[in-house]
Amino acid sequence: MQPLALGLGFLTPLLLLVRPAHAAKPSAQDVSLGVDWLRLYGYLPQPDPAQAQLQSPAKLRDAIKVMQRFAGLPETGLLDKRTIDTMRKPRCSLPDVLGAAGLVRRRRRRYALSGSVWRKQALTWRVQSFPQKSPLTAQIVRTLMSYALTVWGVESGLTFQEVNSPHQEADIRIDFAQAYHQDSYPFDGLGGTLAHAFFPGEHPISGDTHFDDEEIWTLGSQDGKGTDLFAVAVHEFGHALGLGHSSAPNSIMRPFYQGPVGDPDKYRLSQDDRDGLQQLYGKVPQSPNDQPTRKPLNPPQPSALPPDSPSTPVPDRCEGSFDAIANIRGETFFFKGPWFWRLQPSGQLVSPRPARLHRFWEGLPAHVRVIQAAYARRGDGRILLFSGAHFWVFQERQLEGAARPLAELGLPPGEEVDAVFSWPFNGKTYLIRGQQYWRYDEAAASPDPGYPRDLSLWEGAPPAPDDVTVSNTGDTYFFKGAHYWRFPKGSVKTAPDSPQPMGPKWLDCPVPDFGPRAPEFPKVTPKPGTCDCQCELNQAAERPPAPLLLSLLPLLAGVASC
């Protein structure tokens, strides 16, 4: 999704407009996500910059009702829990409302048409690139694509011929891609948007179909692991033939992923899908009970593992003891060895399985197997990853330049760090090693004098934390082992309920057997004359901190975000 530039001051009245008096108040993040989602999928028009992105309450309620009708939800016009949960489901990238300058009206038919069709009955197709993380072989992928196209062909009289020569132009070109891939629909990593296709026409991209290569594409998986390639391919080829999204409950053209649809050699379109297709291409003279002739397809053995994907055994996220934890563009990244997990701003994991470090951070040297600290730099948004006595700077996912020594940030030559974080309340970056910390002024691009200082100035913080990060709500969290210590917004003293187990709050893990509390570390009293909490704040940069905005954009690539 594109970032939504709404400040907290604007979100407050929206919170009141989208809930009844008796309902739980939605968070500002949920409201931002909801409005951005409605724009992205065509229910709200894109904002006029001259109008500061304002939407009238009535138009917002109408848009929510149309979305709820489309998704089969009660039409409350409110961003309630069921509506927000539906917005978070994996789905197709394309809008639900086609050419939406405004809202669609209720109509008798459920299917939608793009208004464009192929002007020929015989179409060609080719798979130009194959998935890199899937257990499916290239031959099975090609066979699934053939079956998915045949599903539409038997109901319309269209024929589909695979072409293998790269010199022969194909009408429908199929690619597995990541993040930005030279069209207007970047992928967002594991989960989220799954695929998209382009409507028929005379443009070079017409009919092209793209699948997110960061998904784990499977065939007939019923255990919730992976995404069924055949089901998604049938949906996307519907777009490639001119169909839009449908609100019919059993339609393959519903925008949300619904899981496997059964054997590819037996699957038939629903009546709603047939009606839409035949509105475009006419009916074929056949009995409704005719079955297309398709050879049964045997799925790959469960033991097959995708190349360079998380293979067993993988680290157990519920054990804690992460190498690094960082808030990057509103998502929380948990690094452990050559793996990482991403927690979305909504509090949901992108996937319970970790993603590969080097598949995501492009250009990170192969010898770097552990990230010891990470943070997003204030000002320019660059992302810094630390390992050993060096750090690397990334713009989005791309490496910028060579490794740089930690000494640039004020640490002694050869020193390493346990934790790094940027504190928004004074604009400074803190680097922690053991019981000491250094402070770096990003605006001046130089270390602050008078450091290192004793970590006990952060009252109640554990020594040598695994890492430290600031949440979207402004609280500061120290992590160590399987626990976290929370410092309320703007405070350098732990909350009374600290420490707490991190698994239930952050990683969708059960409450550990050792109970909700961890043994407290011995308290260290600051030396006489040492700067105390209030002094730390007074020594902040004289410029006022920038107002905090909620960032809902997952990191580009959507994206195994993270």
N, C-alpha and C positions, 0 to 999 in steps of 0.2 A: 504494500500500500504506500501511497505517497504521504509524506508527513503533513499533518494538519496544523497550521499555524494559528492555534487558538490559545490565548492565555487563560489562566485560571479565572480571571475576572469575568471573561466572557462566558466561560463554562458554567458559572454559578447560576445565572438565570435559566440556562438550559436544563440544569438538573431539576429545577422546580417545574419545568414545562413538560417533562417526559415521565412523570410518575404521579400516581394518585396519592392522596394524603396518607392512606393506610399502608402503602407499599414501602419496602426498604429503599432508601435513597441510593440511586446508582452512583458509582464512583465517577470522578471527573475523567478518568482513563476510559471507562466504559462509554461515556457520552462522546468523547473524542473519537473512539473507535467506531461507534455507531454512525455518527455523522459522516466520517470519512468513508466508511463502508457503503453507505447509501449513495454517496457521490460516485464511488469507484464502480459500482455495479448498476448505475443508471437511474436510480430512484430519485436522486436530487440532481439538478443541473450543476455544472461546475460553477464556482463562484466568480462574480465580477470583482476584479481587484479594487474597483472604485467603491464597492459596497462593503469592503472589509470582511468578506466571507460571511456576512450575516444571513440567516435564514429565518423567515417568519415562523412563529410557533405553529400556525395552521398548516403551512406547507410541510413543516417537519412531521407533524402528526399524520398528514395524508401520505407522505412518503413511507412512514413506518407501517401504516395500514396496508399499503400496496405490497410492501415486502412481506408482511405477515401473511397476507392472502396468498402470495406466490409460494411461500414456504409451508402453507397448510397450518398456520398458527392462528389462535384467536386474534381477531382484528381489534386490538386494544388501542393502537396508536401510541403505545408506550414502549420505551426501551426497557422492558422487563427482563427477568433472568432468562426465560425461554428464548426471547428474541436475541439477546446478546450471545447466548450459547449457540444458537443457530448461525449467527454471523461468524463464529469462530470455527465452524466445521470446514474440513477440506472441500474444495470446490473447483469448478472451471474458472479460468481467468476472465472470460468474456462477460460483458454486462448482461443483466437479465432483461433490461428495458432497452430496446433497440432504438438508436437515434433519439435518445430522450432529451428533448428540449424542455419537456415537462413530464408530468406523470401519465401513465397509461390508464385507459379506461377499462372497466370491466367488460368482458366480452364472452360470448357463449363458448367459443372454442378455446381450449387451453394452450394449444401450440402457438408459436410465433414464427413468422416468416421474415427473412432478411430482405426480401424483394429482389433477390438476384438468384439466377439459376445457371447451370451449365447449358450451353447451346448445342450440346452433342450428347449422344447416349453412351459412347464408348470413352471411358476415362482411363488414364494411365497413372501409376503410382510407383514410388520408390522410397525405400528406407535409406536415408543418406547417412545417418549415424545411429549407433546402437547404444543402449543404456550401459553404463560402466559399473553400476552398483547392483545390478539385478542378477538373480540366479538363472534367469532365462537366457538360453543360448540365442545367437543371432537367427538361427533357423526357426526357433519357436516364435521369436518376435515377428519375423516375416509372416509366419503362418497365422498368427493372431491378427495381424493387420489385414491379411487376406480375408479371414473369417469375418472380421468386423465390417469390412466393406461389403461383403456378400450379404450380410444382414439387411443392408439397405437396398442392395441390387435386386434381391428376389421380390421386393415389394414395389419396385418402380420400373423394372426393365432396364435399368442402367447396368452396364458391364464395366468391370475393372480389370485391367491388365497390368501386371507388374513388369517394369522395365529395369534391367540390371546395368545397362551401359551408362556410365556417367556422362557420356556425350549425347545421350538421348534425353530430351526434355520430358519431364513428367508433369502431369496436371496437379497431382497431390504429392507433395514432397514431405517426408516425415523425418523429424529430427528429435533427438534427445539433447537438451541444452540446459545450461545453468544460468541463473541470475540474468543480467542484461545480455540479450543475444540478438541484437539488431532489429528488434521490433518494439512496439509500444507496450508490451506486456511482460515485464521482467518477472522471472520466477523468484520465490522467496524462501527456498530451502525446503527441508523436510516438513510435510504438512502444508497447510495454507492452500495456495493455488497449485493445482496439479498439472494442468495442460490447457491449451487453447488451439483453436483453428480459425482460419480466415475464410470468409464467405466466397462463393463463386464470383467470378468477374474477369476483367481483362488485365488486372494488375499482376505483376510478377509474383506477388506473394499469395494470390488468390488460391484457395484450397489447401495451402500449406498447413501442416499440423505439427505442433510442438508439444513435447512432454518434458516435465521437469526431471532432469537427470539426477537430482538429489533425492528423489523418492526411491523407495525400494519396490520396484515393479515385480509383481508376482502373478501367478495364475491360480485362481480358485482358493486362495488362502482364507480360511474361516476363523483363524485365531487372532485376527486383528493386527497381525504383523504384515506389513507391506500393503501395497495398493494394487488392486486387480487391474492389470493392463488391458484386458479385453473389454471390461465394462467401461473404462475411461475412453478407450479407442472408439467404441461404438458411439458414445456421446459426442466425441469431437468430430467424427466423420459426419454426424448429423449437421454440425455447423458447416463443415466443408461442402456440404450439398445444399446449404441455404436455410437450414432450420435454426431458429433461435431457441431460447430456453422455454420450458413448459412448466406450468404449475400442477399438471395432472399427477396424482400420487404415484401411479405406476409407470410414468414416462421415463425413458432413459435420458430424456433431455431436461430433466430437473437439474438445476445448477449444482446441487450438493452431491458429493460422493456418497453412494448408498451401499457400497460393498460389492462382492462378486454377484453375478447375475445367473450363474449356472454354467452348464457345459457350452462352450463356444459352438459346438457342432449341432446343438439343439435349440439355441436361443432364437426367439422370434420377437419382433417389435410389438409394443402395445398398440391398441387401436388408436390412441391419440397420436402416437408417432407415425403410424401408417397414414392417418388422415392428413397430417402436415406434409409428409413426403409426397403423397399423391396429389395434394393441392398444387405442388410445384411441378411434378413430372407426369401426372396422370396415373391411372390404374393399369395393372397388367392383367391379362386374361388368365387367371388361375383360381383354383379353389382356395377358400380361406384355410383349408386344412392341409394344403400342399406344404411339404417340408423341403427346405433346400437340401441338396445333396452335399454333405460335407463330411470329410473323413474325420473320425474321432481323433482328438489331440491329447496325447498323454502329457500330463504336467511333469516338470523336472522333479527329480528326487529331492526330498526335504533337506538332505545333507549337502546339497549344492550350495556353495557360498559365493556371493558376488566378489569379484576381484577388488582388493583394496577397500573392503568395507569392514565394519565392526564384526569380528569373528569371535567365537567363544574360545577361551573365557575373556570377557571384557571386565573392566573395573566395575565394582558395585557402588553406584552413586550413594546408596544409603549408608555406606560406611563413613562418609565424610572424608576428612583429611585431604582436601584438594590442594593442588599445587598453587592455584591462583583462582581468584573470583573477581569479576569486574562487571560493572554496569556500562554497557556499550549501546548507545542510542536507545535507551529505555529497556533493553533486554539484559538479563543477568547471565553471564557466561561462567561455567564451572569447568576448570581445566584440571585434568589428571593424566599425567604421562602424555602419550600421543593422541589423546582423546579429549573431547569436551561435550558438555550438555548446554542447551540454551533454554532459559526460562523466559517466556513471553511477558510483556507488561501486564497481561491479564492474570498472571500467576500460573499459567499452564505450561508444562514442558512441551517443546516442539516435538520431541520424541523421547521415550524412555531409554532408547539405545543411544550411545554416544556417537558423535561424528568424528571423522578423522581430522586431526590438526592440520596436516599438510594439504589435504584436499580443499580446505576452506581458505587458509591463509596462504595465498598464492605468492610464491617467492621466498617463503620462510626456508632457511637452509635445512637440508635433510638431516644434518647432524644435531639439530635442536630437537630433542625428544621431550623436554619438560619446559613448560612456561611457569616461571616462579612468581610472576606478578604481571598485571596488565591494567591499563586504564585508558579512557578516552580523554584526550587533551582538550582543555577548555580553549575557546577561541577559534581554532581552525578545525576542530573535530577529528584530528589525526588520532590513530590508535597505536599505543605503544605496548609492545610485548617484551618482557624481560626474561633472560635466561643467563645464568652465570654472571659475569661481570660486564655484560653487554645488553643493549636493547635494540629493537628494530622498530621502524616507524612505517605504518601502513595508512594509505588513503583508501577507505573502504576495505576491500580485501587484498589490495595490491601493495606489494612491498615498495617502499621508496628508499632507494639508496642502500648502502652497506650497513653492517653492524656498527653501532656507536658505543663508546665506553660509558659506563655509569659515572665515571669521574666528571663528565660534562654536567651532571645534575648535582654535583657537590659532594659525592661520596669519595672516600679515599681510593686511590688506584687499586684495582683488583678486588674491591669489595663487592659483595652481592647483596640482594635485598630479599626480605621476606614478604613485604607488602608495599604497594604503591596506590595512592588514591588522590583524587582532586577534590578539595573541600569547597563547595560552592559559596560558603558563608564568608570566606576571605579571599577566594580566588587562588589559593596556594595549593601546591602539590606536595604531599607528604610521602617520604620514603622511609620505611621502617626496617631496621635490622636488629634482631634480638630485643634488648631493652632500650634501644636508642632510636631516634628518628631525626631526619634532616628535612629541610623545607626549601622548596624551589619556587621562585617567582616566575610564572610563565610570561607575564606581561613584560618583565624586564629581561627575560631570558637569561637569568643568572641565579645562583644559589643565594638564599638569605644568609647574612652573617650570623655568627653566634651559635652555630649548630655543629655537632649533634646535641640534642637535649634528651632528657630522660622520658621514657614512654609513660611513666607514672603520672605525667601531667594530664594524660587521658585517663581520668580516674576510673579504675575498675577494669581497664583493658588487659587482656592476657598478653604475656610477653611472647615475642616472636610469633605473631599471628600468621596463619596461613595466607590471609590477605584481608583487605579492608575495602569496602565499597559503600557508596551513598545511594540509597534507593530513590525511586521516582518521587516519593513523598518527602524526601529530605532527611530521613533518619540515616545515621551512619552505623554500619554493621562491621564489627570485628569477627572474623571466623577463625576457629582453631579446633582441629580434630572434628568431632561431630556436633559442635555447638557454636552458637553465635552470641555475641554481646551487642545489645542495641543501645545506641546513644541517640536520644530524642533530637529532633530537628534543631540544629544550631548549638547543641550542648556538647560539652566534653566530659560529661559524667554519665556513667551507665544508668540505664533504666533499672528500677528496683527489681524487676522480674528476670534480670539477666544473671547467668546465661541460660539459654534454652536450646533444646535439640534442634538442629537445622533441618533434618529430614522432613518432618511433617509440614513445616511452613514453606520450604523452598523447593523440595525435590519429590513431592508426592510419595513420601515414605511413611511407614507406620511409626508410632511412638516407640522408641527403643526400649529394650528390656531394663536398661539401667535407670529408667525414670526420666522425668522431665528436666531435672536439674543436674548439672555437672559440678564436680568439686571446684571450689573457687581457688584461684591462685593466690599465693601470699601477696598481701598488699605492700606496695613499696611507697614509703613516704618521701615526697620530694625534698631535696636538700634545702636548707634555709637560704632564702634569697632567690630561689628559682622562680621563674615566671609562672604564675598560676593560671587557672582557666581564663579568668577575665582578662588577664594580661595578654594571653594568646590572641584573644579576639581583638583587643585594642591595637595589637601590632599588625593587624590585617592591612591590606592595601587600602589607601585612602579612598579609592574610587568605590562607589557603591556596587554591590554585586548585581549582576544582571538578573532580571526576574526569572523565576523558574518556570519553564514550560514543560508540559508533559509531551514526551516524544513517544509516538506510537509506532514509528517506522522500525520494523525489525531490520537488522543489518542486511544490506543487499546480498542476493543469492538465496535469498530468500530463503538464509535464508536458511543449512542445516542448522540463519540466521541464523545457535548459535545456538 
